[in-house]
Amino acid sequence: MTDHKTSANTPPVDPLNNPYSSTGTRNYVLVLLTLVYTFNFIDRQLLSILQESIKVELLLSDSQLGLLTGFAFALFYVSAGVPIARFADRSNRRNIVATSIGLWSFMTAISGFVQNYAQLLAARVGVGVGEAGGSPPSHSIVSDIFPPERRASALSFYSTGVNLGILFGFLFGGWLNEFFGWRIAFMVVGIPGIVLALIVRATVHEPVRGLIENKTASKEQVPFKEVLTVLWQRKTFRHLAFASGLNAFAGYGTANWLASFFIRSHEMTTGELGTWLAFSTGLFGAIGVLLGGILADKLSKKDKRWYLWIPGIATVLVAPFMLATLLIGSQYAALILAFIPGLLQNVYLGNSIATTHSLVGLRWRATASAILFLILNIIGLGLGPFAVGYLSDFLTPSLGSESLRYAMVALLPTVMVWSSIHFYIASRTLSKDLERVPE
């Protein structure tokens, strides 16, 4: 393997070139990138609260809906993610983020004009390609402006964008759909993202790689094969990535079908339901992600394995509450119980990204994030919603409108327990793998 450590002749990084010397500037960019990620998930999550209305108008099956929100989206998301991340590791990451949010917001807005399934699928593919350029460059920027001991907290704060996006996607989507219809909902949610793209381009500075760690990044980009080989050789990463993928399988399976479950099994309207889910899955989820990162940064001072133990513990605790939410007869008891899985389900995100970045060199980070998200999204986004939809269709002849309930019961809690096992296995080799980090 090529040695990428800084040589003695390499000039030191000039701290005067640091546009992020002030805490206020770092925090501003973190908040702005989190807002970008929030719009990423508003645009992605919007479809799940609208899909029952879309299903009726476009005459779709659950399998088609699962494909639309899962595999087809994930296929283009992950296909574009690695090339974009490679570009981000050698070029201006700020510009990539700004361009990406403009693209996916535009494609969300035009989703309101589609006339059939093929057109909607094409629009969602466009959203997927745009969103592929959002997170890996943002992860890399955050890791370059915050020191290692605050990185999990910062990346967890960034990752709250998932749940904040779910919050506003459910809240706005539910009420917009109820009063104006699903087409208007797409247009209203898509347009502000274009404005946000201009703000990112105008106000965010490209950080100096390695400055916060007093390191100088090599000007040579590490070959993709080498990044992939190094990560695959780390047993920690293999199990961490698989655990994250399984967690995402259940997470996307829940996020994409929970609204439909309450509409079918409890006959709720989208407005009231969207408000409940906005707070349980959205607000409480954001709190859980943030607290998971802060707690890991604090406990890791004594033992780095807490970066993986915390998501493992949170993940296994989700299973019983998820079962109770799906099986209890009272709609409001089910809605209240859903707050616990909402709080714990995405705790893994910030810690997983921070741990992945700690295993690689400075110019590897966007690519490493893209590889992690490729695995996470193939297993999670690609298979989760589709598997639930497919099993629901399979069970429909015998269970009717309750088929979705039992499809979720059969798949999601089991996968969460499985995920927690791999987080534990990953923790066993973390200390050893951290000693072999390339520069």
C-alpha positions as CSV (number, residue, x, y, z in Angstrom):
1,M,0.0,0.0,0.0
2,T,1.3,3.5,-0.8
3,D,2.5,5.5,2.1
4,H,0.5,8.7,2.3
5,K,2.1,10.2,5.4
6,T,3.4,13.8,5.2
7,S,7.1,13.9,4.6
8,A,9.5,16.1,6.6
9,N,10.0,18.3,3.5
10,T,6.3,19.0,3.2
11,P,5.6,22.6,4.1
12,P,3.4,23.1,7.2
13,V,-0.2,24.2,6.8
14,D,-0.5,28.0,7.3
15,P,-3.0,28.7,10.0
16,L,-3.6,32.2,8.6
17,N,-5.3,30.5,5.6
18,N,-7.9,29.0,7.9
19,P,-11.4,30.5,7.1
20,Y,-12.7,28.6,10.1
21,S,-10.6,30.0,12.9
22,S,-13.7,31.3,14.7
23,T,-16.2,29.1,16.5
24,G,-19.0,31.2,15.1
25,T,-18.0,30.5,11.5
26,R,-17.7,26.7,12.1
27,N,-21.1,26.6,13.8
28,Y,-22.7,28.7,11.0
29,V,-21.5,26.3,8.3
30,L,-22.5,23.2,10.4
31,V,-26.0,24.7,10.8
32,L,-26.2,25.5,7.1
33,L,-25.1,22.1,6.0
34,T,-27.5,20.5,8.4
35,L,-30.3,22.6,6.8
36,V,-29.1,21.3,3.4
37,Y,-29.4,17.8,4.7
38,T,-32.8,18.6,6.2
39,F,-34.0,19.6,2.7
40,N,-32.5,16.4,1.4
41,F,-34.8,14.4,3.6
42,I,-37.8,16.6,3.2
43,D,-37.6,16.0,-0.5
44,R,-37.0,12.3,0.0
45,Q,-39.5,11.7,2.8
46,L,-42.3,13.7,1.3
47,L,-43.3,10.8,-1.0
48,S,-44.1,8.5,1.9
49,I,-46.8,10.8,3.3
50,L,-48.2,11.4,-0.2
51,Q,-48.0,7.9,-1.5
52,E,-51.5,6.8,-0.6
53,S,-52.9,9.7,-2.6
54,I,-50.5,9.0,-5.5
55,K,-51.4,5.3,-5.4
56,V,-55.0,6.0,-5.9
57,E,-54.6,8.6,-8.7
58,L,-51.9,6.7,-10.6
59,L,-53.3,3.2,-9.8
60,L,-50.1,1.8,-8.3
61,S,-49.3,-1.4,-6.3
62,D,-47.4,-1.5,-3.0
63,S,-44.5,-3.1,-4.9
64,Q,-44.4,-0.2,-7.3
65,L,-44.4,2.2,-4.4
66,G,-41.6,0.3,-2.6
67,L,-39.6,0.4,-5.8
68,L,-40.3,4.1,-6.2
69,T,-39.2,5.0,-2.7
70,G,-36.5,2.4,-2.4
71,F,-34.6,0.4,-4.9
72,A,-34.9,2.6,-8.0
73,F,-34.0,5.7,-6.0
74,A,-31.1,3.9,-4.2
75,L,-29.7,2.5,-7.4
76,F,-29.1,6.0,-8.9
77,Y,-28.2,7.5,-5.5
78,V,-25.4,5.0,-4.9
79,S,-24.3,4.9,-8.5
80,A,-23.7,8.6,-8.6
81,G,-22.4,8.8,-5.0
82,V,-19.0,7.3,-5.5
83,P,-17.9,9.3,-8.6
84,I,-19.2,12.5,-7.0
85,A,-17.3,11.7,-3.8
86,R,-14.1,11.0,-5.7
87,F,-14.5,14.4,-7.4
88,A,-15.1,16.0,-3.9
89,D,-11.8,14.5,-2.5
90,R,-9.8,16.5,-5.1
91,S,-11.9,19.6,-5.7
92,N,-14.1,22.3,-4.2
93,R,-16.7,20.5,-2.0
94,R,-18.8,23.7,-1.4
95,N,-19.6,24.0,-5.1
96,I,-20.6,20.3,-5.3
97,V,-23.0,20.7,-2.4
98,A,-24.6,23.8,-3.8
99,T,-25.1,22.3,-7.3
100,S,-26.5,19.1,-5.8
101,I,-29.2,20.8,-3.7
102,G,-30.2,22.9,-6.7
103,L,-30.6,19.7,-8.8
104,W,-32.6,17.6,-6.3
105,S,-34.9,20.5,-5.4
106,F,-35.7,21.2,-9.0
107,M,-36.5,17.5,-9.6
108,T,-38.7,17.5,-6.5
109,A,-40.7,20.5,-7.7
110,I,-41.3,19.0,-11.2
111,S,-42.6,15.8,-9.6
112,G,-45.9,17.7,-9.1
113,F,-46.4,17.7,-12.9
114,V,-46.0,14.0,-13.6
115,Q,-48.9,12.1,-15.3
116,N,-47.9,8.5,-14.9
117,Y,-45.6,6.1,-13.0
118,A,-42.8,6.3,-15.5
119,Q,-42.6,10.0,-15.2
120,L,-42.6,10.0,-11.4
121,L,-39.9,7.3,-11.4
122,A,-37.8,9.5,-13.7
123,A,-38.3,12.5,-11.4
124,R,-37.3,10.5,-8.4
125,V,-34.2,9.2,-10.1
126,G,-33.2,12.9,-10.7
127,V,-33.8,13.6,-7.0
128,G,-31.5,10.6,-6.2
129,V,-28.7,11.7,-8.4
130,G,-28.8,15.2,-6.9
131,E,-28.9,13.9,-3.3
132,A,-25.9,11.7,-4.0
133,G,-23.8,14.9,-4.1
134,G,-24.9,16.2,-0.8
135,S,-23.7,14.1,2.1
136,P,-20.2,12.8,1.3
137,P,-18.8,16.3,0.5
138,S,-20.6,17.7,3.6
139,H,-19.2,15.0,5.8
140,S,-15.7,15.8,4.6
141,I,-16.2,19.6,5.2
142,V,-17.5,18.9,8.8
143,S,-14.5,16.6,9.5
144,D,-12.1,19.3,8.3
145,I,-13.5,22.2,10.4
146,F,-14.0,20.3,13.7
147,P,-11.3,18.5,15.8
148,P,-11.4,14.7,16.2
149,E,-12.7,15.0,19.8
150,R,-15.7,16.9,18.6
151,R,-16.3,15.2,15.3
152,A,-18.9,12.7,16.4
153,S,-20.9,15.4,18.0
154,A,-20.6,17.6,14.9
155,L,-21.5,14.8,12.5
156,S,-24.4,13.8,14.7
157,F,-25.7,17.4,14.7
158,Y,-25.4,17.3,10.9
159,S,-27.2,13.9,10.8
160,T,-30.2,15.4,12.7
161,G,-31.0,16.6,9.2
162,V,-32.4,13.2,8.5
163,N,-35.0,13.5,11.3
164,L,-35.7,17.2,10.8
165,G,-36.3,16.5,7.2
166,I,-38.7,13.7,8.2
167,L,-40.4,16.1,10.6
168,F,-41.1,18.8,8.0
169,G,-41.7,16.3,5.3
170,F,-44.5,14.7,7.3
171,L,-45.8,17.9,8.7
172,F,-45.9,20.0,5.5
173,G,-46.6,17.1,3.3
174,G,-49.5,15.9,5.4
175,W,-51.3,19.2,5.6
176,L,-50.5,20.4,2.0
177,N,-51.8,17.1,0.7
178,E,-55.0,17.4,2.7
179,F,-55.8,20.9,1.6
180,F,-54.2,21.3,-1.8
181,G,-53.3,17.8,-3.1
182,W,-50.0,15.9,-3.6
183,R,-48.9,17.8,-6.7
184,I,-48.9,21.2,-4.9
185,A,-47.0,19.6,-2.0
186,F,-44.1,18.6,-4.3
187,M,-43.9,22.1,-5.8
188,V,-44.1,24.0,-2.5
189,V,-41.4,21.9,-0.9
190,G,-39.0,21.8,-3.9
191,I,-38.7,25.5,-4.6
192,P,-37.0,26.8,-1.4
193,G,-34.1,24.4,-1.9
194,I,-33.1,26.3,-5.0
195,V,-32.7,29.4,-2.9
196,L,-30.7,27.5,-0.3
197,A,-28.3,26.4,-3.0
198,L,-27.5,30.0,-3.8
199,I,-26.9,30.7,-0.1
200,V,-24.4,27.8,0.2
201,R,-22.5,29.0,-2.9
202,A,-22.3,32.6,-1.6
203,T,-21.5,32.1,2.1
204,V,-19.5,28.9,2.6
205,H,-15.7,28.8,2.2
206,E,-13.9,25.7,1.2
207,P,-11.9,24.5,4.2
208,V,-8.2,23.7,4.2
209,R,-7.9,19.9,4.4
210,G,-6.1,18.7,7.6
211,L,-5.6,22.2,9.1
212,I,-7.7,21.5,12.2
213,E,-5.4,18.5,12.9
214,N,-2.2,20.2,12.0
215,K,-1.7,17.9,9.0
216,T,-1.0,18.6,5.4
217,A,-3.1,16.5,2.9
218,S,-1.2,14.9,0.1
219,K,-1.9,16.5,-3.3
220,E,-2.2,13.1,-4.9
221,Q,-5.6,11.5,-4.7
222,V,-5.6,7.9,-3.4
223,P,-6.8,5.4,-6.0
224,F,-10.4,4.3,-5.3
225,K,-9.3,0.7,-5.3
226,E,-6.9,1.4,-2.5
227,V,-9.5,3.2,-0.4
228,L,-11.9,0.3,-0.9
229,T,-9.1,-2.2,-0.1
230,V,-8.1,-0.5,3.1
231,L,-11.6,-0.2,4.3
232,W,-12.4,-3.8,3.5
233,Q,-9.3,-5.0,5.3
234,R,-10.6,-3.3,8.5
235,K,-12.9,-5.8,10.2
236,T,-14.3,-2.8,12.1
237,F,-15.6,-1.2,8.9
238,R,-17.0,-4.3,7.4
239,H,-19.2,-5.0,10.4
240,L,-19.9,-1.3,11.0
241,A,-21.1,-0.9,7.4
242,F,-23.3,-4.0,7.5
243,A,-24.8,-3.0,10.9
244,S,-25.5,0.5,9.4
245,G,-27.1,-1.1,6.4
246,L,-29.4,-3.3,8.4
247,N,-30.3,-0.4,10.7
248,A,-31.2,1.6,7.6
249,F,-33.2,-1.3,6.2
250,A,-35.5,-1.1,9.2
251,G,-35.3,2.7,9.3
252,Y,-36.3,3.2,5.7
253,G,-38.8,0.4,5.9
254,T,-40.4,2.3,8.9
255,A,-40.1,5.8,7.4
256,N,-41.6,4.8,4.1
257,W,-44.5,2.7,5.3
258,L,-45.4,3.8,8.8
259,A,-47.8,6.5,7.5
260,S,-49.5,4.0,5.2
261,F,-49.8,1.6,8.1
262,F,-51.7,4.2,10.2
263,I,-53.8,5.2,7.3
264,R,-54.8,1.6,6.5
265,S,-55.0,0.0,9.9
266,H,-56.2,3.0,11.9
267,E,-57.9,5.0,9.2
268,M,-56.1,8.3,10.0
269,T,-56.1,11.4,7.8
270,T,-52.8,12.7,6.5
271,G,-52.9,16.0,8.3
272,E,-53.3,14.6,11.8
273,L,-51.0,11.7,11.1
274,G,-48.3,13.9,9.6
275,T,-48.3,16.0,12.8
276,W,-47.9,13.0,15.1
277,L,-45.1,11.4,13.0
278,A,-43.4,14.8,12.6
279,F,-42.7,14.8,16.3
280,S,-42.2,11.1,17.0
281,T,-40.0,10.2,14.0
282,G,-38.8,13.8,13.3
283,L,-38.2,15.8,16.4
284,F,-37.5,12.9,18.8
285,G,-35.3,11.3,16.1
286,A,-33.2,14.4,15.8
287,I,-32.8,14.5,19.6
288,G,-31.7,10.9,19.6
289,V,-29.1,11.3,16.9
290,L,-27.6,14.4,18.5
291,L,-27.4,12.9,22.0
292,G,-25.9,9.7,20.7
293,G,-23.0,11.6,19.2
294,I,-22.5,13.9,22.2
295,L,-22.6,10.9,24.6
296,A,-20.1,8.9,22.4
297,D,-17.6,11.8,22.3
298,K,-17.8,12.1,26.1
299,L,-17.5,8.4,26.9
300,S,-14.9,7.7,24.2
301,K,-12.3,9.6,26.2
302,K,-12.1,6.4,28.3
303,D,-12.9,3.9,25.6
304,K,-13.2,4.5,21.9
305,R,-15.5,1.5,21.6
306,W,-18.4,3.6,22.9
307,Y,-18.6,5.0,19.4
308,L,-20.0,1.6,18.4
309,W,-21.5,0.4,21.7
310,I,-24.0,3.3,21.9
311,P,-25.6,2.7,18.5
312,G,-25.6,-1.1,19.2
313,I,-27.5,-0.6,22.5
314,A,-29.9,1.9,20.9
315,T,-30.6,-0.4,18.0
316,V,-31.5,-3.5,20.1
317,L,-33.9,-1.3,22.3
318,V,-35.9,-0.3,19.2
319,A,-37.2,-3.9,18.5
320,P,-39.7,-4.4,21.4
321,F,-41.2,-0.9,21.1
322,M,-41.5,-1.3,17.3
323,L,-43.4,-4.5,17.8
324,A,-45.7,-2.9,20.3
325,T,-46.3,0.1,18.0
326,L,-47.4,-2.3,15.2
327,L,-49.5,-4.7,17.2
328,I,-51.4,-2.6,19.7
329,G,-55.0,-2.0,18.8
330,S,-55.4,1.6,20.0
331,Q,-54.3,4.1,17.4
332,Y,-53.2,6.8,20.0
333,A,-51.3,4.2,22.1
334,A,-49.5,3.1,18.9
335,L,-48.7,6.7,18.1
336,I,-47.3,7.3,21.6
337,L,-45.2,4.1,21.6
338,A,-43.7,5.2,18.2
339,F,-41.8,8.0,20.0
340,I,-39.3,5.4,21.5
341,P,-38.2,3.9,18.1
342,G,-38.3,7.4,16.7
343,L,-35.8,8.5,19.4
344,L,-33.4,5.6,19.0
345,Q,-33.6,4.4,15.4
346,N,-31.0,6.8,13.9
347,V,-28.6,7.1,16.8
348,Y,-26.1,5.1,14.7
349,L,-25.6,7.8,12.0
350,G,-23.2,10.3,13.4
351,N,-21.1,7.7,15.2
352,S,-20.8,5.5,12.1
353,I,-19.6,8.4,9.9
354,A,-17.2,9.6,12.6
355,T,-15.8,6.1,13.1
356,T,-15.4,5.6,9.3
357,H,-13.5,8.9,9.0
358,S,-11.2,7.9,11.9
359,L,-10.1,4.9,9.9
360,V,-8.9,6.7,6.8
361,G,-6.6,9.5,5.6
362,L,-7.5,13.2,5.0
363,R,-8.2,12.9,1.3
364,W,-10.1,9.7,1.7
365,R,-13.1,11.0,3.7
366,A,-15.7,11.9,1.1
367,T,-14.9,8.7,-0.7
368,A,-15.1,6.7,2.6
369,S,-18.4,8.3,3.3
370,A,-19.7,7.4,-0.1
371,I,-18.6,3.8,0.3
372,L,-20.3,3.6,3.7
373,F,-23.5,5.2,2.2
374,L,-23.3,2.9,-0.8
375,I,-23.5,-0.1,1.4
376,L,-26.0,1.5,3.8
377,N,-28.3,2.6,0.9
378,I,-28.2,-0.6,-1.1
379,I,-29.2,-2.6,2.0
380,G,-31.3,0.0,3.6
381,L,-32.9,2.2,1.0
382,G,-32.7,-0.3,-1.8
383,L,-34.1,-3.3,0.0
384,G,-36.0,-2.0,3.0
385,P,-39.1,-0.2,1.5
386,F,-39.3,-2.7,-1.4
387,A,-39.1,-5.8,0.8
388,V,-41.9,-4.4,3.0
389,G,-44.0,-3.6,0.0
390,Y,-43.4,-6.9,-1.7
391,L,-44.3,-8.9,1.4
392,S,-47.4,-6.8,1.9
393,D,-48.6,-7.6,-1.6
394,F,-47.8,-11.3,-1.0
395,L,-49.9,-11.3,2.2
396,T,-52.8,-9.2,0.8
397,P,-54.9,-12.2,-0.4
398,S,-55.0,-13.7,3.1
399,L,-54.8,-10.5,5.3
400,G,-56.3,-7.8,3.2
401,S,-55.7,-4.3,4.6
402,E,-53.7,-5.7,7.5
403,S,-51.1,-7.2,5.2
404,L,-48.8,-4.1,5.6
405,R,-49.0,-4.4,9.4
406,Y,-47.7,-8.0,9.4
407,A,-45.2,-7.4,6.7
408,M,-43.6,-4.8,9.0
409,V,-43.9,-7.0,12.1
410,A,-42.1,-9.9,10.3
411,L,-39.2,-7.9,8.9
412,L,-38.3,-4.8,10.9
413,P,-37.7,-5.8,14.6
414,T,-35.7,-8.9,13.6
415,V,-33.4,-6.8,11.4
416,M,-32.8,-4.3,14.2
417,V,-31.6,-7.1,16.5
418,W,-29.4,-8.4,13.8
419,S,-27.9,-4.9,13.3
420,S,-27.0,-4.6,17.0
421,I,-25.0,-7.8,16.9
422,H,-22.7,-6.4,14.1
423,F,-22.2,-3.1,16.0
424,Y,-20.9,-5.2,18.9
425,I,-18.6,-7.3,16.6
426,A,-17.3,-4.1,15.0
427,S,-16.4,-2.7,18.5
428,R,-14.1,-5.7,19.2
429,T,-11.5,-4.7,16.5
430,L,-11.8,-0.9,16.7
431,S,-8.8,-0.2,18.9
432,K,-6.5,-2.4,16.7
433,D,-7.8,-0.8,13.4
434,L,-7.3,2.8,14.7
435,E,-3.6,2.0,15.1
436,R,-3.3,1.4,11.4
437,V,-4.8,4.6,10.0
438,P,-3.1,5.9,6.8
439,E,-2.4,9.5,6.4
